[in-house]
């Protein structure tokens, strides 16, 4: 399903349409590779993944606005298909090394342990930082966004 088709179907499900709604959305996929992007989109669709994290400095370097509570986002698969509409519940900025077991669990990846979360996110954030010409350190702040899936294809 295309992103716009998912959006239209979502709007119809809440009694709105493209012409009359004031709602807006951002559309994006998780990760930087096909396998993970698709797997994490599926975990979101299943309600297992209910959070995500990004480097605050990456937002700043890329001049991307931080997510805000109540915003709607469409999660895509790697190919740009709309998978799920999510609604932001909370946004927390904290150092990487202060992420807790409960943060890791709600993010819903791997075995949901803090050890798994730290290992995988250390690799991902290091690659992200390198691509943006800075070095990742464990005291860097991350943006931790908790969301609810509100409509999935």
Buried (B, 14 or more C-beta within 10 A) or exposed (E): EEBEEBBBBBBEEEEBEEEEBEBEBEBBBBBEEEEBBBBBBBBBBEEBBBBBBBBBBBBEBEEEEEBEEEBBBBBBBBEEBBBBBBBBBEBBEBEBEEBEEEBBBBBBBEEBEBEBBBEBBEEBBBEBBEEBEBEBEEEBBBBBBBBEBEBBB
